Structures are given as structure tokens and as C-alpha cells.
Amino acid sequence: MNPYIDEDLAALSEQARRFAADKVAPGYLERDKIRVLDRALMRQMGEMGFIAPELPEQYGGLGMGCLAAGVIHEEIARADLSISYVNLLASLNGQILSHHGKPEIVSPWLTKLTAGEALIAIALTEPRGGSDAANLRLKVERAGHEYILNGEKTSISAADQADAAVVFGRTGTIESGAHGITALLVPMDLPGITRSRFDCHGQRAIGRGSLFFENVRVPAEYRLGGENKGFVQVMQGFDFSRALIGLQVLAVARAALDETWAYISGREAFGKPLSAFQGVSHPLAGFETQVAAARLLCLQTLWLKDRNLPHTAEAAMCKWWGPKLAYETVHQCLLCFGHGGYDRGLMEQRLRDVLGFQIGDGTAQIMKTIIARGRAGRAAVPA
Ligand SMILES: Cc1cc2nc3c(=O)[nH]c(=O)nc-3n(C[C@H](O)[C@H](O)[C@H](O)COP(=O)(O)OP(=O)(O)OC[C@H]3O[C@@H](n4cnc5c(N)ncnc54)[C@H](O)[C@@H]3O)c2cc1C
């Protein structure tokens, strides 16, 4: 128990944990090999109310707070980080669509999202770079009641499996920077879209790839937020996903720690359990401490969000600290298993899975710049 999780949230978390242990965990290793998300499992998650519970009931959500999304998210991630992308993308895009879309356009998508019947990707990064996101170049031209898209997005999670994507493109001049970007909801079956899949180190069931747009015509009512306002309005959603990513990777670290404590208590060397050697148990005790603290930071960030209090710097803290700490924790756990840890299996897959989030959704350097700007002001911390 902790101050952020009341009895209702604890019960929800317990329900999600049982579901994840029964339905999600058994396919974790296999999905890494076959590299496909399980759509039937997604629908079951939807039926259970586990996808974007913070969305209003009119869209199939539970009308709960963002903390509810957080406690479910960590339980799914503990079983399979790739599958928990379903939760992450639904919460991030659900917020964007519900806040910035035309209700008649986004409503059917939101309903499918919460039901686990649709997966929506987020497409910001381009081949020329991801950190300097405001400098993006995908061309978006207005032609009557449509926008015409030309260009490429790359390194997009679920690129080849998504049913639609929230795409950020340039409607203004290059000089207009962040103030010349427009966001659109783009169904992936529109003519002119082709997609590719990368061979990723981890997160292989969700995967990453490129989206290519060649004269893709998107109805103007699919715009999210105002024209040229995509960056300043729509990007706010990333504070939410950054706290969720912290919980996502820390849940993987938690699972690794739990298994490692059990293992080192049972295996012996030099006539004693491994846990009797402080060289084995103290590093784990150190990670226990940090994982507990980082998780509280993530929960606090969602708690602030639920109260409409500022949380941009806190979200950036979750995003840089969580993935780094999770990687180091799983690494230490893997070493405790000796040669067995290096075999293909749970620990090495977890290590590969969590590493991706030291890059995806913004690197530690960019997160620290956001924190520094929050404290010292934008003028004092130029890019
Ligand atoms: C697993 C994974 C999932 C992803 N999913 C998505 C997705 O769904 N949608 C999407 O749009 N993108 C996605 N990405 C892309 C990701 O957001 C970008 O890779 C990331 O923003 C960094 O951009 P870049 O790779 O172009 O690196 P660059 O911007 O070229 O940066 C390279 C290095 O230089 C550092 N650097 C750059 N600028 C500065 C600076 N000013 N100060 C200090 N250091 C700096 C960076 O921190 C980094 O270490 C994903 C990436 C990964 C690995």
C-alpha cells in the first residue's frame, strides 16, 4: 500500500495482475519469436476494461483517473512489455483524440481502442532525427477539404501492425518550427501508405518500422487540434505517456527482482545460499530501494495529472530514470542467474525489452533538458 493507491485501485491492480499472469505471461517468450501482437488477447483486455480506463464511459472507458491506467499498465508490463504497449498507445492516443479530435470522427476510433479492436501508433520521428522533434519535415499541404501527406516517419512502434496513426507533419514553413506543425489521425489503409518493419533488439512483438506517405489524402476533419498547433497543443499528451513508461519498465524490473530473490535464496555455492553473500544480496537491496522510489515518483506524477497540477518536469524524471534504472536492475538480476541468465529466456528478453525505452519517447538528455527548463526557465536552457 502507498498514499497513491486506495482500496479500489489496489483491487483493480490485483484483478489486472491475475489476468496478466493467466493470459499474458504464458505467451511472452513465444511472441518475441513470432513478432506479432495477439489481437485476441487485446480484445480480452478490452472486455476486462483494462485499456485506457481513464477515458469517459461514452468511449468505452471507465471514467477513472490516470492512476487507474497506471496500476493496470504495470501489471500487464510485468507479464509482457510489448503487450503493455497496447495500454500505453491507447492512453496516449486516447487522450489526444478525445481532447483534440472532432467527436464524430474520433468517437468510433476511441470505442475500438478501449475494446482492444484497434491499435493506433504515434508518428513523430523522421529519418533526419527524433530529438529535435519541432524540426520535423513530413509535408502536409491543404487542398480543399483534404490534407495531402508526403514524406517518411521512422522508428514508429507498431508501424506495420497499427490500424491508424497520429501523424505530425509540417503545414507551416521550416522557419516556423514548432508553430508550423499539424497533427492528423491517419487510417493506415489509405491509398499511398506503405510500411516497413525493423529487426529490433527487444520489444519484438510490438516492433518498430517506417511509414511512407506518397500523396496520401486525409480528410480535413481528421485534424487533431488547430492547424499549426499540433506541437504546442497535442504534444502535451507526452507527459502522460512518460509517467506510464516509467511504471512499465519498473514493473519489468520488479518481476526480475522477485524472481532473483527466490533464485538466490534456493541456489547454493560454497555450502550456503547465494543470498548469504553480501556481494549478491546488497546490490539487489540497492535496486529494491531505487525501484520502490522511482515507482512512487511515477505514481505521484499521475496523481498530479489527475489533479490538473503541473507535472511536466516530474514526467521527464520518470522517463529518464525509470528506463535506466530498470535496465541496470535487470542486468544485475541476470548476473545472479550465472550462465543460465545468458541463455535465451525471461531475463535476457527483459533486458532487451527495457533498453528500448532509454531511447523511445525521448532520450535521457532530452528529458534532462526538459527538467532543467522547468527549473531554470527556457531562456536559461536553450536547446
Ligand atoms: C523502442 C523505440 C520505440 C520508439 N517508438 C517511437 C514511436 O512510436 N513514435 C515515434 O515517433 N518515435 C519512436 N521512437 C523514436 C524515438 O523517439 C527517437 O529515436 C528519439 O526521440 C531519439 O531520436 P533519434 O533516434 O533520431 O536520435 P537523435 O535525435 O539523432 O539523437 C542521437 C543522440 O544524440 C543525443 N542528443 C540529441 N540532441 C541533443 C541535445 N540537444 N543535447 C544532448 N544530447 C542530444 C540524443 O540524446 C541521442 O543520444 C522509438 C525509438 C525506440 C528506440
PDBQT file of the ligand as one rigid body, heavy atoms in Angstrom, charges set to zero:
ROOT
HETATM    1  C1  LIG A 401      11.995   1.274 -28.799  1.00  0.00    +0.000 C 
HETATM    2  C2  LIG A 401      11.705   2.564 -29.506  1.00  0.00    +0.000 A 
HETATM    3  C3  LIG A 401      10.401   2.924 -29.761  1.00  0.00    +0.000 A 
HETATM    4  C4  LIG A 401      10.128   4.122 -30.448  1.00  0.00    +0.000 A 
HETATM    5  N1  LIG A 401       8.813   4.411 -30.743  1.00  0.00    +0.000 NA
HETATM    6  C5  LIG A 401       8.542   5.560 -31.402  1.00  0.00    +0.000 A 
HETATM    7  C6  LIG A 401       7.203   5.865 -31.771  1.00  0.00    +0.000 A 
HETATM    8  O1  LIG A 401       6.257   5.093 -31.525  1.00  0.00    +0.000 OA
HETATM    9  N2  LIG A 401       6.963   7.033 -32.434  1.00  0.00    +0.000 N 
HETATM   10  C7  LIG A 401       7.965   7.898 -32.741  1.00  0.00    +0.000 A 
HETATM   11  O2  LIG A 401       7.666   8.937 -33.323  1.00  0.00    +0.000 OA
HETATM   12  N3  LIG A 401       9.255   7.629 -32.433  1.00  0.00    +0.000 NA
HETATM   13  C8  LIG A 401       9.566   6.474 -31.786  1.00  0.00    +0.000 A 
HETATM   14  N4  LIG A 401      10.863   6.157 -31.493  1.00  0.00    +0.000 N 
HETATM   15  C9  LIG A 401      11.923   7.067 -31.889  1.00  0.00    +0.000 C 
HETATM   16  C10 LIG A 401      12.481   7.866 -30.718  1.00  0.00    +0.000 C 
HETATM   17  O3  LIG A 401      11.512   8.728 -30.186  1.00  0.00    +0.000 OA
HETATM   18  C11 LIG A 401      13.747   8.585 -31.187  1.00  0.00    +0.000 C 
HETATM   19  O4  LIG A 401      14.695   7.589 -31.514  1.00  0.00    +0.000 OA
HETATM   20  C12 LIG A 401      14.295   9.504 -30.138  1.00  0.00    +0.000 C 
HETATM   21  O5  LIG A 401      13.475  10.624 -29.962  1.00  0.00    +0.000 OA
HETATM   22  C13 LIG A 401      15.724   9.999 -30.489  1.00  0.00    +0.000 C 
HETATM   23  O6  LIG A 401      15.791  10.442 -31.808  1.00  0.00    +0.000 OA
HETATM   24  P1  LIG A 401      16.951   9.884 -32.770  1.00  0.00    +0.000 P 
HETATM   25  O7  LIG A 401      16.942   8.412 -32.680  1.00  0.00    +0.000 OA
HETATM   26  O8  LIG A 401      16.746  10.462 -34.110  1.00  0.00    +0.000 OA
HETATM   27  O9  LIG A 401      18.295  10.374 -32.146  1.00  0.00    +0.000 OA
HETATM   28  P2  LIG A 401      18.974  11.812 -32.347  1.00  0.00    +0.000 P 
HETATM   29  O10 LIG A 401      17.973  12.875 -32.189  1.00  0.00    +0.000 OA
HETATM   30  O11 LIG A 401      19.764  11.771 -33.606  1.00  0.00    +0.000 OA
HETATM   31  O12 LIG A 401      19.968  11.837 -31.113  1.00  0.00    +0.000 OA
HETATM   32  C14 LIG A 401      21.115  10.972 -31.070  1.00  0.00    +0.000 C 
HETATM   33  C15 LIG A 401      21.772  11.127 -29.714  1.00  0.00    +0.000 C 
HETATM   34  O13 LIG A 401      22.166  12.483 -29.508  1.00  0.00    +0.000 OA
HETATM   35  C16 LIG A 401      21.587  12.980 -28.319  1.00  0.00    +0.000 C 
HETATM   36  N5  LIG A 401      21.160  14.355 -28.482  1.00  0.00    +0.000 N 
HETATM   37  C17 LIG A 401      20.436  14.902 -29.499  1.00  0.00    +0.000 A 
HETATM   38  N6  LIG A 401      20.215  16.208 -29.265  1.00  0.00    +0.000 NA
HETATM   39  C18 LIG A 401      20.790  16.502 -28.078  1.00  0.00    +0.000 A 
HETATM   40  C19 LIG A 401      20.899  17.684 -27.275  1.00  0.00    +0.000 A 
HETATM   41  N7  LIG A 401      20.348  18.841 -27.639  1.00  0.00    +0.000 N 
HETATM   42  N8  LIG A 401      21.576  17.601 -26.101  1.00  0.00    +0.000 NA
HETATM   43  C20 LIG A 401      22.132  16.430 -25.703  1.00  0.00    +0.000 A 
HETATM   44  N9  LIG A 401      22.049  15.297 -26.402  1.00  0.00    +0.000 NA
HETATM   45  C21 LIG A 401      21.386  15.317 -27.572  1.00  0.00    +0.000 A 
HETATM   46  C22 LIG A 401      20.375  12.088 -28.049  1.00  0.00    +0.000 C 
HETATM   47  O14 LIG A 401      20.038  12.073 -26.685  1.00  0.00    +0.000 OA
HETATM   48  C23 LIG A 401      20.866  10.736 -28.555  1.00  0.00    +0.000 C 
HETATM   49  O15 LIG A 401      21.608  10.100 -27.559  1.00  0.00    +0.000 OA
HETATM   50  C24 LIG A 401      11.170   4.971 -30.848  1.00  0.00    +0.000 A 
HETATM   51  C25 LIG A 401      12.500   4.587 -30.594  1.00  0.00    +0.000 A 
HETATM   52  C26 LIG A 401      12.768   3.401 -29.947  1.00  0.00    +0.000 A 
HETATM   53  C27 LIG A 401      14.209   3.005 -29.724  1.00  0.00    +0.000 C 
ENDROOT
TORSDOF 0
